[in-house]
């Protein structure tokens, strides 16, 4: 009988992944293109954790651009064909015999299935390609078929000779695999109208707001349904996760990501994933922020995986489609890339979560300097396991995901309040934690000050403002709040300000990360009597020093 188990645990203030009760290093490698993989490079750098992408059906990966999935669907034909998946697993094991693997399982169905079931689809596709109609998440027929195919897929793995290397599953679906509605309009089709009508008949208000709340709810409910299915198929032995909750990045109701609370309360979800924010094409000299309420995940015992699809000087266009020719898909020079890699690694180390390096088109990290970094980063991560990792932020940033449904997609309010305001918040020289307003009562005693992102007033936001605690409310009127104004507010609340000039700071009990925003003398206010060493240079850190902008410093307390 198969014995392998995996679980998420909290240790020393950080979320960790265990396999057979033993903690593992939660930094992984993944690529979309197995034929361009660099499994060996990462295995030789000491990596043991891998993911691989698998697709149930051949169809679009991104319905807004027309980009197709990257391998033939397992269930395209009359009989399942697992050969490409099996080969990818064997390719990983050939270079890392003790690899631990969690497949990313895209449950999107084939073009043929969707053509045979037009009543289960959205009314139309996205505005860019309206003829590409994909399934509506409210379709019970689709959900039943996904559960059936999950059963076949998991049964195949359970019977395979590599089964003891599969330590969990990531359930992916929707546009770009991230559970965005395929139509980018909310997932509007016959089945969503019927489902909402049933709820209205049971007493739900018949309003546009409630309809768009329902569209997020059905998306989250499907994720939870499929996670429960996989948990049952694996006797609850293995971790299950998903992409979801990008309210701070995709801050419009059409993306249906605004029911994270349901996913957090789901006992069948162990980890939640999102990429690093794409704001300003991830240029250096600024904070690369989170898309979701990171610390709400930790509060609810969910492990967060950051998808570090970090562009490098080796990133090349994969497709001739116009979308993939934009600056977002290309990286800076080697030196600048290394500073960004340090930031992306430090986010996970300091905030106590997991991550994977997403070598999207293959070869993005195929440079000795990058692989030297990858090896050193893994060594730092392993050495930090037993160190105290409780966060040192004294500021909590709060937002109510339910507010988003009040705003049409052409209304800039949510963009200004939830997305644009993060620019100043990220460079105040003061770290902050991120929560849903629904978690406020559980965390209010932990922080000296609160920043409330309020596109519109909600019962939660009103109650938080009335507590008498130091709360700075960001609305559409003051969404351009400056970093200096934020520092002034923090000082008035007694918050420790690490830098009086703009700087990116993350802080935990054992580690501190600094990314410089400006050229010139830097003066960092470290806790009195503490000594710190730079983990990449090995040198003791001086709190007053000269540095150009766009440099990263990852420090560890030595006293």
N, C-alpha and C positions, 0 to 999 in steps of 0.2 A: 504493500500500500504506500502511496506517495506521502511523504512526510513534510515537505517544504511548507513553511508558513511565512507570512510577512505582516508587518504591522507598523503603525505610526505611534511613536512615543514622544513624550516631552522629557528632556534631560538637560539639566543645568540652564534652563530657560530657553532652549532651542528645540525645534521640532526635528526629530530624527526618524530614519527608516531602519527597521530591524528585519533580518531574515533568519528564521529559526532562532529567534530570541537574541541574536547578535547584531549589534549596531554596524551598519555599513556606511561607507562614504557616499553621500547623496549628491554626487556630481556626475552627470552622465554625458554620453555622446550619442548623437542621432544625425542622420542625413535623410533627405528625401530620395536620394538617388543611390541605391546600393551599388550600382556599377561604378560609381565614383567614390566609394567609401574610403575612409581613412581609419578603419577599425584598428589596424595594426599600429599606426602612429599613437593612438590613444591608449591602446593596451600596453605598449612599450613605455608610455608615460605613467603607467600604474593604474589606469582606469579599469574598473571591473563592472560598472553599471552602464548598460546600453539600452536604447530603445530603437524600434524599427517601425516603419509605417506600413500598414496593410489596409487594403481597400476592399469592401464587400462587393462593390459594383463599379464598372467603368462608366464614368460620367464626368461632369465638370468638377474640378476642385474649387474654382472660383467662378461663380456665375456672373460676376460683374465684368470679368476680363475674358472669359472663355477658356481659361487655362484648364487643361485636363488633369486627372489624377496621373500618377507617375508609374503605375504598373497595372497590369490586367487585374480586373476584379476577381476575387475568389469564387464568386457565385454568378459569373456571367453566363456560363453554360448550363446544360441540363444537370451536370454533375459538378460538385465542387472541385476546384483545382487549387490545392495548397502548395504546389511545387515551388513557386517563386518565394513564398513565405518561408518554407522549410529551408530552401537554399540560403536565404539571407541569415537565418538563425545559424546554420552550419558555417557560414562565412565568419560570423562573429566568433563562434566557438573554436574555429581553426586557429585564430590568433590569440584568443583569450579563453582557454579551456574551462576556467572557473567563472566565466561571465554570468552576470545576473541581468535578465532582460525583462522589460515590461513593454509589450507591443502597444503602439498607438493604433487603435482599431477604428477606422472610419466606416461607420455603419450606413453611409449613403448607398442607396440601391442603384442598380444599373439603369441605363437609359431605356432599355427594353421594358423593364418592370414599370417604370414611370409612364411610358407610352401606352402600356396596356391598362393603366389605371388613371385616366385623366381626371376623374372626379376627386382623386386624392391629392391633387396638386394645387399650388397657389394659382390665383387668377392669371398672373403674368410674372415675367421675370423682372430683374432690376431695370432701372431706367436706361442703363447702358446697353443691355441686351434683353429687351422685354420678351423676346420669343423663347428664351430659355426658361421654361416653366419647370420648377422642381417641386418636390413634395412639401406639403403643408404639415407642420409638426403636430397639428391637431388630428391627423389621420390615425384612427385606431387600426385600420388595416395595415398601414405601413409599420406601425409600432409592433404589431403582432408578427409581421414578417421579419423585422429586425430581431425580435426575441428568438424566433425559430433559427435564424442564421447564427446568432450568438451561440445557441446550443450546439450547432454543428461545429463551429470554430473551436469552442472550448473543448468539446469532446475530442476533436482531432489532436489538440495540444496535450490533453491528458493522456492520450494513448501513445504519444510520440516518445522517442528515446531521449529527447532533450527536455522533457517536461519539467525536470527538477531545476532547470535554469530559468523558467518563467516565473517571475516573482510578483507579477501584478498586471493590471490592464488599465490602459487609458482609453475611455470611451469618447470617440470624436465623431462629429457630424455637423451638418449645416454648412454654411458658406465658409470656405477656407478651413474647414474642420473644427471651427471654434464655436459652433452653435449659434452663429448669426443666422437670422432668417435668410433663406435662399433668395427671396425676392428683394431683400433690403428695404422692405416696406412694413415688416412686422410679421410676415407669414400669413398673408390674407388670402383665404380661399374658402371654398364651400364648407369644408370641415371645421374651420375656425369659426365661421359664422354660426354653424349649427351648435358647436360646443358652447359658444357664448350665449346663444339663445336659450339653451337648456339652463344655464346658470341664472339668466334673467328670469326665466319661468319659476326658478326656485327662490327668487327674491333679490337677486343682485341688481343694482342700479343699471339702467340701460343708458350709458353715457359713453362718449368717446374715451374719456379717461379710463373708465372701467374696462373697456374693450382692449385698450393697449396694455393695461395691467394684466388682463387675461392672457394676452399673447406672450408676455414674459413668463407668466405662471405656467403655461402649458409647455414652454420650452424647458424650464427648470424641472417640471414634473416628468417630462420624458427622460431627461438625464437621470433623474433619480430612479425611474422605472427600469432603465437599462442597467444601471449600477446594481439594483436589487437582483436583477436577472443573473448577472455575472457572479454576484456573491452567492446566490443559490447554487449555481453550476459548479462553483469551486468550494462548496461547503464552508464558505466564509473564511477560508484560509489565507486568501491573498488580497492585497490592497487594490482598490479600484479608484480611479480618478477621472478628471474631466477638465476641459477648458470652460471657464464661465466667470461672469461677474465684472466685466470690463467697464463699469459705469463711469469711471474717471477718464476713460480714453474714447470709448464709443458711447458718448453721452447723449444719445438720441433714442427715442422709444422704438424706432424701427428695428434696432439691433436685438431687441428682446433679451437683454442681459441684466434686467433690473429686478430679478427675484433671487438674488444670492442668498438671502436669509433662508429660503426653502432648502437650498443645497447645503447650507451650513448645518441645518437641523436634520439632514438626512443621515441615518446611521450606516448607509451603504456606500457613502462617499468618504474616502480617506485622504485624497489629495486633490488640489485644485491648481490649475496652471494658467499662466498668461505670459505673453512676451513682455520684455522691457518696453516702456513707452516709446513710440516712434516720433514723439514731438520734436520739431525742428530737425528732422532727419538724424536724430541722435548725434548732433555735433558735439564736440568736446567743449569744455568750459562751462558746463551747466549740468544740473542734476538729471539723471535718467530715471524717471520716477516710476511708481507702480500704477498699474491700470485698475487695481481693485483694492478692497479694504483688507490689506495684508494682516493687520493685527486682529481683526475680527476672525480671520481664519484660525490664527493661533489660539484665540480665546475659545473657539469651538473645537479645538483639537484636530484641526485639519492641517496637513502638511502643504506648504506652498512650494511649487516648482516654478522657478523663473525660466522662461525660454530665452536663452541668450543667443538669438540669431544675429550675432554681432557681425556687422559688415567689416571687411578688412581690405587691404590693398589688393588682395587676390580675388575679391568678389567680382564675378563676371556675369553678364546677362545670360539667363538661361533660355529665354523666349524672345522672339521678335515682337511679341505683343507690346503695344505702346506703354502699358502700365509698368512693364518691367525694364523700361529704359530710363526711368526717372532717377534723380539723385539718391532717393531712399534706398535703392538696391546696390549702391556702390559704397565702398569705404574710403577712409582717408589713408594717408601714408602709413608705413609700418610703425614709425615712432608714435604717432598719435593713436593708432589702433591699440598699441600696447597700453597706453594710459586708459583707454576706454575699457579694455579687457580687465584691467585692474579694478575699475569701478564696478563692472558687472559681477566680478567675482566677490568683491567686498560687500555688495548688497546682500548676498546670501550669507557670507560669513558673519557679518555684524548683526544682521537681523535674524539669524538663526533659522534659515530655511534651505531648501534644496534648489538645484538648478541643473539644466543641461545645456551643453554647447551644441547648437543646431547648425551643423555644417550643411546648410540648406541645399545648395546645388553641388556640393562636394568640392573639396580643395580649398575652402576659405582659410583654413588654418595650416595649410601645407607649407610652412616656413619654419626653419630651425628656431628663430626667435619666438614664434608663437608657441611651438611645442615645448621649448624650454620653460616658457611661462606656464603652460598647462601642467607640466610636471611639478613646478614649484608651487602652483596654486593647490594641487592635490595634496602635496606634502603639508602645506599650511593647514588645509582643511582637516586632515587626519590628526595632526598634532593638537588642534584646537578642540577636539571632541570632549576632553575632560576639563576644559576651562569654563569658568562661569560665563554665561552668555546672556544674562538678563539685559534687556535694553535699558538705556540711560536717557531716553527721550523724556522731557518734561512737558511736551506739548502733544496734544491729540487733535488730529484733524478728523472732523465728523461730516458725514453727508447722508441724506435720506434717499435711497435709491428709488423709492416710490414717487418722488417728486417729478421724475423725468417724464412720466406718462402725461403730465399736464401740458407738455409743450410739443407743438408741431415740429416736424423735422427741419423746417425752414426758419424756425425761431432760434436766434443766436444765444438765447439766455443760458441754456445748459452748457454750451460750448465755452462761454465766457466764465461762468462760475466754476464749473467742475474741471475744465481742461486748462484754460488759459491761466487761471490763478496759480496753478502749480509751478509756473516759471519762477515767480518771486518766492513762493514758499520753499522752493528747493535750494535757494542760495542765500539764506539768511545767516548762515553760520550756526544754525540751531537745528538739531534733528527733531523729527516729529513721527508719531505713529498714526496709523490710518484705521478708522472704524466706521461701521454703519451706526447711524443714530440709535437704532434699536438695541445696541449694546451699551449705551451710555451709562445706565445705572450700574452695570457691573464693573465699569472702569473709571468712574468719575473721581474716585479717591486716589488714583495713581498719578494724576497729572496736576501741574500748577496752572496751566492755561489751555484753552480750547479754541480752535479755529473752526467755525461752523460754515460749511459751504451750503448756501441756501438759495437755490434758483427760485423757490417760492416757499412761503410758510407752510409747514405741515404740523400736525399735532406734536410730533417728536421735536421738531426744531423750536417750536414755541415754548415747549416745556424746558428745553435746555437753556434757552435765553433767559428764562425766568428763575433759574436756580440761584442767581446771585454770584455765581462763580465767574472768574475772568473769561469771558467769551467774546471773541472778535467774529462778527458775522460778515461773511462775504456774499454780496448780492450782485446783481447785474450792474448796480450803480457804482460799486467800489471794487469790481473784479480786477481792476488794474492797480490794486494796492501794491506798494513798493516793498522791497526787502527791508529798507531802512525803517519804514513805518511798522512793519511786522516786528523788527528787532525792538523798537521802542515799546510796543505792546508787551512783548515778552519780558523785557526788563521791568516794566511796571508790575508784572505778575510774579516777579522773583525767579524767573527762568534763567538758568545758566546759559550765557551767550559765549560760545567758543571763539567767535571771530566778530570784530566790529566792522569788518569789511565783507563784501560778498564772498561766500565760500560754501562749498557743499560739504556737509558734515554728517557722518553716521557714527553712532556711539553705542557701545555695550560695556559691560563690566570689564571685559578683557581686551577689547579692540576699539580703535578709533580710525575712521577713514576721513581723509581730507582730499578734495579735488579743488584746485585753485581756479578762480574765475578771472582774476586780474593779475597782470604782471606787477612785480615789485616786492617790497618787504611784506612778509606774512607774519602775523602775530597771533598765535593760537593760545587761548586761555585754558590751560590744562588744569585738572584738579590739583590742589596744593599738595606738594610732596611726592607726586607721581613721576615715574620715569618711564619712557616709552622707547621702543626700538622699531625702526622701519623694517618690515618683514621681507621686503624685496631687496633692499640695499644692505641690510644687516647693521646699519649704523644707528647709533643712538640719536633720537630725534630732538632737535633744538626747537623750542616753541617760537623763537624769533629767527627768521631766516629769509633769504631772498629766493624767490621762485618765479619762473615765467608762468603765465596762465596755462591752463589745460594739463596740469601735472597732477598725478595721483600718488597719495602716500597712505599706505596701509600700516597702521601702528599696532603694536601689542604692548600691553602694560608689563613692565618688568619689576615694578615696585609699587 
